[in-house]
């Protein structure tokens, strides 16, 4: 594989990794993507405990979509299937649940719909983003960098103590041998540096994400979600006054056609007890309370009931009071009130305002009076997601854990690819491989004369020569003559030599003319090592 191809592949790899990571980080930060690790059995057999589901914000949602919405605490989410409703109020239900969800979120309230499902990936994500694993990765990165730095310092110290029998050509100095940046081909050094930087960023982000809990206490203004919806009907028969035989709210009920009205109410809120009364008042100030039902206990978060208003009886009660006071009772105002007392002692007393005259019963306030919502708010201490911020950019700790895991995973993959490229682009020539790997030990010189009386010992491999140089704090001198690379290490009394390709004969390295004697086989007594 050529260097150009290696550079192209590494550039494409880094572009894809950086693009995917950048897109994922921006999407997570902007709330367009979210990751849900499933718990419970409500969506079996589609999802099981520990599955990972990626949620994406959508422009529209339809029946059959699996969508996520925040629960009443504002932070946890439910992941269920849309089975009905409309964009203002979707009806959702877990595939393994017997009843529908009590919450009916609108399209704007949905976190998103499921776009990717990876079975059991949530379990592995928890393991990969756990403190022991992230700590091990961070330690490996720091230890690797520290080892390389220490090796470079030691070699610089050794080079400062050795004698320099070299030519005027400067030697090229790189980092330590092995898989360090200096030993990589030039085309892979920048990609390797980028991968290393991503690894440091992932480790730092993971450390910050795991340095504290996912949620922290926070003071928040909580708005009550309690509500009551009213409706009334009356059987009026077939007449020209109505299009149907039943009159419904918010239309008036003409008493010539009906004097009994059924009023239904639907409560949503905390469980407790409910009792329904009708409070009658007249313009003179007279008032009276008529019990209609209850009290009745209920345990769920919803309750539905129906009471009947006998208009003649209510009018008779008001007229009886008018006969005593001498003041006309008409018109009579009726406030139908289902009084809910929750288990915590809180009270919710919505009322349906009606006006009763000898001719009709009418609704006061129009159709909007049929729905009453508790608008009370209270300051409460809640758990809010902990955020990690830098230079105005903030993400939650949960998102940071996911992003750090993705970064570290991408670093591992990219590192493996770079390692494979480095091995495939390694030179076939032995001398070039030695120069690349041991560049920090080598000094290129002109061919040297063998000192008289100094023994020359041929070693069997360059690694042995490198060990000798490192042991005695010496440099390896080398030159090329007649196509053969010669490497030597000289201590006070002995010269150690290695030649590439196993060349040891005068035919390969002929002695020069004149009185110069180079390190040829027959020039001096030798021993083999």
ZAMARGU-4260 file (C-alpha; in steps of 0.2 Angstrom, whole numbers, plus 5000, padded with zeros to 4 digits):
<rodrens>
0) 5000/5000/5000 | 5007/5017/4995 | 5009/5032/5007 | 4997/5041/4996 | 4983/5028/4998
5) 4987/5027/5017 | 4985/5046/5019 | 4969/5045/5009 | 4962/5031/5020 | 4967/5039/5036
10) 4960/5056/5031 | 4943/5048/5026 | 4943/5038/5042 | 4946/5054/5053 | 4933/5064/5043
15) 4920/5051/5046 | 4924/5049/5064 | 4925/5067/5067 | 4909/5071/5057 | 4899/5057/5066
20) 4905/5062/5083 | 4902/5081/5079 | 4885/5077/5073 | 4880/5066/5087 | 4887/5079/5100
25) 4877/5093/5092 | 4861/5083/5091 | 4862/5077/5109 | 4866/5095/5114 | 4852/5102/5104
30) 4839/5089/5110 | 4836/5082/5093 | 4843/5065/5099 | 4841/5056/5115 | 4846/5039/5122
35) 4835/5028/5132 | 4840/5013/5142 | 4824/5003/5144 | 4818/4997/5161 | 4803/4986/5166
40) 4792/4975/5155 | 4779/4987/5148 | 4786/4986/5130 | 4789/4967/5129 | 4792/4958/5118
45) 4798/4973/5107 | 4810/4980/5120 | 4818/4971/5135 | 4827/4976/5151 | 4844/4984/5146
50) 4840/4988/5128 | 4846/5004/5121 | 4834/5015/5110 | 4839/5030/5101 | 4825/5043/5101
55) 4824/5057/5087 | 4813/5072/5087 | 4801/5071/5073 | 4790/5084/5063 | 4774/5073/5065
60) 4769/5058/5074 | 4756/5045/5069 | 4747/5030/5076 | 4758/5015/5079 | 4774/5025/5082
65) 4784/5021/5098 | 4787/5038/5106 | 4795/5045/5122 | 4788/5058/5133 | 4793/5065/5150
70) 4784/5059/5166 | 4777/5071/5179 | 4793/5073/5188 | 4800/5082/5172 | 4815/5071/5170
75) 4811/5052/5168 | 4803/5047/5151 | 4791/5034/5146 | 4793/5025/5130 | 4776/5018/5124
80) 4766/5016/5108 | 4754/5029/5101 | 4737/5020/5099 | 4726/5035/5096 | 4722/5053/5099
85) 4727/5068/5089 | 4743/5080/5089 | 4735/5090/5104 | 4732/5074/5115 | 4740/5058/5110
90) 4734/5042/5118 | 4749/5030/5122 | 4750/5012/5129 | 4764/5000/5133 | 4762/4984/5122
95) 4763/4974/5138 | 4751/4985/5148 | 4733/4982/5151 | 4728/5000/5152 | 4732/5016/5143
100) 4744/5029/5150 | 4735/5042/5161 | 4746/5056/5153 | 4741/5062/5135 | 4755/5072/5129
105) 4754/5083/5113 | 4766/5082/5099 | 4776/5097/5106 | 4778/5087/5123 | 4785/5072/5115
110) 4804/5069/5116 | 4804/5060/5100 | 4801/5043/5092 | 4811/5027/5092 | 4823/5026/5077
115) 4836/5014/5082 | 4835/4999/5094 | 4851/4989/5100 | 4847/4974/5111 | 4856/4974/5127
120) 4867/4988/5122 | 4861/4998/5137 | 4869/4985/5149 | 4885/4987/5140 | 4884/5006/5139
125) 4883/5006/5158 | 4898/4995/5160 | 4908/5005/5147 | 4904/5021/5156 | 4906/5015/5173
130) 4920/5023/5184 | 4932/5008/5184 | 4932/5006/5165 | 4934/5025/5161 | 4947/5026/5175
135) 4957/5012/5167 | 4956/5020/5150 | 4962/5037/5157 | 4976/5029/5167 | 4982/5020/5151
140) 4982/5036/5141 | 4991/5046/5155 | 5003/5031/5158 | 5007/5029/5140 | 5011/5048/5138
145) 5021/5048/5153 | 5032/5033/5148 | 5036/5040/5131 | 5041/5057/5139 | 5052/5048/5152
150) 5060/5038/5138 | 5064/5053/5128 | 5072/5062/5143 | 5083/5047/5147 | 5089/5046/5129
155) 5092/5064/5129 | 5103/5062/5145 | 5112/5048/5137 | 5116/5057/5121 | 5123/5071/5131
160) 5136/5060/5139 | 5143/5051/5124 | 5157/5056/5112 | 5152/5062/5095 | 5163/5053/5081
165) 5151/5060/5068 | 5151/5070/5052 | 5144/5087/5050 | 5127/5081/5044 | 5114/5083/5058
170) 5105/5068/5065 | 5086/5067/5064 | 5079/5065/5082 | 5062/5058/5085 | 5052/5050/5099
175) 5054/5033/5107 | 5053/5017/5097 | 5039/5005/5095 | 5022/5013/5091 | 5026/5031/5096
180) 5022/5045/5084 | 5040/5046/5078 | 5040/5027/5072 | 5024/5030/5062 | 5025/5034/5044
185) 5023/5053/5041 | 5006/5051/5033 | 4999/5044/5049 | 5007/5055/5062 | 4994/5069/5061
190) 4979/5056/5061 | 4987/5048/5076 | 4989/5064/5085 | 4970/5068/5082 | 4965/5051/5088
195) 4975/5054/5104 | 4967/5071/5106 | 4950/5063/5105 | 4955/5050/5117 | 4960/5063/5130
200) 4944/5073/5127 | 4934/5057/5129 | 4943/5053/5145 | 4941/5070/5152 | 4923/5071/5148
205) 4920/5054/5155 | 4929/5059/5171 | 4918/5075/5173 | 4902/5065/5169 | 4906/5052/5183
210) 4913/5065/5195 | 4896/5067/5202 | 4878/5060/5201 | 4866/5062/5186 | 4854/5072/5196
215) 4856/5086/5209 | 4844/5094/5221 | 4836/5110/5214 | 4822/5122/5218 | 4808/5122/5206
220) 4791/5130/5204 | 4779/5115/5202 | 4762/5119/5194 | 4748/5108/5199 | 4741/5096/5185
225) 4724/5094/5194 | 4709/5097/5182 | 4690/5094/5181 | 4680/5093/5165 | 4661/5095/5166
230) 4647/5090/5154 | 4628/5090/5155 | 4614/5081/5145 | 4595/5081/5146 | 4582/5070/5137
235) 4571/5083/5127 | 4562/5072/5115 | 4559/5075/5096 | 4555/5094/5095 | 4560/5109/5084
240) 4570/5117/5098 | 4584/5104/5096 | 4592/5094/5081 | 4592/5078/5092 | 4582/5071/5106
245) 4596/5075/5118 | 4601/5092/5123 | 4620/5094/5128 | 4632/5107/5135 | 4634/5121/5132
250) 4617/5123/5125 | 4603/5129/5137 | 4590/5117/5143 | 4572/5123/5141 | 4562/5118/5155
255) 4546/5116/5145 | 4555/5101/5137 | 4565/5094/5152 | 4567/5097/5171 | 4580/5084/5175
260) 4598/5086/5169 | 4612/5074/5171 | 4629/5082/5175 | 4645/5072/5172 | 4662/5076/5178
265) 4679/5069/5175 | 4693/5072/5188 | 4712/5070/5185 | 4724/5072/5200 | 4729/5064/5216
270) 4718/5051/5224 | 4707/5054/5238 | 4688/5057/5241 | 4675/5067/5232 | 4658/5074/5237
275) 4646/5084/5225 | 4635/5098/5231 | 4625/5112/5223 | 4625/5129/5231 | 4610/5140/5227
280) 4610/5159/5228 | 4598/5172/5224 | 4600/5191/5220 | 4593/5195/5238 | 4608/5186/5246
285) 4599/5170/5251 | 4610/5155/5248 | 4608/5136/5252 | 4619/5120/5249 | 4611/5105/5243
290) 4621/5088/5244 | 4620/5078/5228 | 4632/5063/5231 | 4646/5057/5241 | 4658/5057/5249
295) 4666/5043/5239 | 4684/5037/5240 | 4695/5032/5224 | 4713/5026/5223 | 4718/5030/5205
300) 4723/5047/5197 | 4707/5049/5188 | 4688/5048/5193 | 4672/5050/5184 | 4655/5053/5191
305) 4637/5059/5187 | 4624/5068/5197 | 4606/5073/5192 | 4599/5090/5195 | 4580/5091/5198
310) 4576/5108/5192 | 4559/5109/5199 | 4565/5103/5216 | 4579/5117/5216 | 4566/5130/5211
315) 4554/5125/5224 | 4568/5127/5237 | 4572/5144/5231 | 4553/5149/5231 | 4550/5143/5248
320) 4564/5154/5254 | 4557/5169/5244 | 4540/5166/5252 | 4548/5169/5269 | 4559/5183/5265
325) 4547/5192/5253 | 4560/5194/5240 | 4559/5186/5223 | 4572/5172/5221 | 4573/5172/5202
330) 4585/5170/5194 | 4593/5157/5205 | 4612/5154/5203 | 4618/5136/5204 | 4636/5132/5208
335) 4638/5113/5206 | 4654/5108/5215 | 4663/5091/5216 | 4674/5094/5231 | 4690/5083/5230
340) 4700/5080/5246 | 4717/5071/5242 | 4726/5059/5254 | 4738/5073/5258 | 4724/5084/5264
345) 4724/5096/5249 | 4707/5102/5243 | 4701/5105/5225 | 4684/5113/5223 | 4680/5117/5205
350) 4662/5122/5201 | 4651/5122/5186 | 4641/5139/5186 | 4623/5138/5180 | 4608/5150/5180
355) 4590/5144/5183 | 4575/5154/5178 | 4557/5148/5176 | 4560/5146/5157 | 4578/5138/5156
360) 4594/5132/5163 | 4609/5140/5155 | 4628/5139/5157 | 4637/5154/5163 | 4654/5159/5155
365) 4652/5149/5139 | 4660/5132/5134 | 4677/5137/5143 | 4668/5136/5160 | 4666/5117/5157
370) 4685/5114/5161 | 4693/5119/5177 | 4712/5118/5180 | 4721/5121/5196 | 4733/5135/5192
375) 4741/5135/5210 | 4760/5133/5210 | 4772/5129/5224 | 4791/5129/5227 | 4798/5112/5229
380) 4815/5104/5230 | 4816/5092/5215 | 4830/5082/5207 | 4837/5091/5191 | 4849/5084/5178
385) 4867/5089/5182 | 4875/5099/5168 | 4893/5100/5162 | 4898/5116/5154 | 4913/5124/5145
390) 4913/5141/5137 | 4894/5143/5136 | 4891/5125/5130 | 4882/5114/5142 | 4876/5096/5141
395) 4869/5085/5155 | 4879/5072/5164 | 4869/5058/5157 | 4873/5064/5139 | 4891/5067/5143
400) 4893/5049/5149 | 4886/5043/5132 | 4896/5055/5122 | 4912/5050/5131 | 4909/5032/5128
405) 4906/5035/5110 | 4922/5045/5109 | 4932/5032/5118 | 4925/5018/5107 | 4929/5028/5091
410) 4947/5031/5097 | 4949/5012/5100 | 4942/5008/5082 | 4952/5022/5074 | 4968/5017/5084
415) 4966/4999/5077 | 4964/5005/5060 | 4979/5016/5061 | 4989/5002/5068 | 4984/4991/5054
420) 4989/5005/5041 | 5006/5007/5050 | 5010/4989/5049 | 5005/4988/5031 | 5015/5003/5026
425) 5030/4997/5035 | 5046/4997/5024 | 5052/4980/5017 | 5070/4985/5017 | 5078/4980/5034
430) 5089/4995/5035 | 5075/5007/5032 | 5065/4998/5046 | 5080/5000/5058 | 5081/5019/5053
435) 5063/5021/5056 | 5062/5012/5073 | 5078/5016/5081 | 5080/5034/5074 | 5084/5041/5091
440) 5099/5030/5093 | 5107/5032/5076 | 5120/5045/5069 | 5125/5044/5051 | 5144/5046/5048
445) 5156/5043/5034 | 5164/5026/5033 | 5176/5024/5047 | 5194/5017/5049 | 5196/5002/5060
450) 5207/5007/5075 | 5222/4995/5076 | 5221/4982/5089 | 5203/4984/5093 | 5192/4968/5092
455) 5177/4969/5081 | 5162/4958/5087 | 5148/4954/5075 | 5131/4953/5083 | 5117/4942/5076
460) 5103/4956/5076 | 5101/4975/5077 | 5091/4973/5093 | 5106/4967/5102 | 5116/4981/5096
465) 5103/4993/5102 | 5103/4985/5119 | 5121/4988/5120 | 5120/5006/5115 | 5106/5009/5128
470) 5116/5000/5141 | 5132/5010/5139 | 5123/5026/5135 | 5131/5026/5117 | 5125/5031/5100
475) 5124/5019/5085 | 5135/5025/5071 | 5131/5019/5053 | 5135/5021/5035 | 5131/5014/5018
480) 5144/5007/5007 | 5141/4996/4991 | 5123/4994/4996 | 5127/4987/5013 | 5122/4996/5029
485) 5135/4995/5043 | 5130/4999/5061 | 5143/5000/5075 | 5144/5003/5093 | 5161/5007/5101
490) 5165/5006/5119 | 5182/5009/5126 | 5190/4993/5120 | 5178/4984/5108 | 5168/4988/5093
495) 5151/4979/5090 | 5145/4978/5073 | 5129/4973/5063 | 5126/4973/5044 | 5110/4972/5036
500) 5106/4957/5025 | 5119/4946/5035 | 5133/4953/5024 | 5150/4948/5032 | 5161/4945/5017
505) 5174/4955/5008 | 5164/4952/4992 | 5150/4962/4999 | 5160/4976/5007 | 5177/4976/4998
510) 5192/4984/5006 | 5196/5001/4999 | 5211/5005/4990 | 5227/5013/4998 | 5231/5012/5016
515) 5213/5014/5022 | 5206/5000/5032 | 5188/5000/5034 | 5177/4988/5045 | 5179/4973/5032
520) 5179/4955/5038 | 5198/4952/5036 | 5204/4969/5042 | 5205/4964/5061 | 5203/4950/5072
525) 5185/4946/5076 | 5174/4937/5087 | 5156/4932/5084 | 5143/4936/5097
</rodrens>
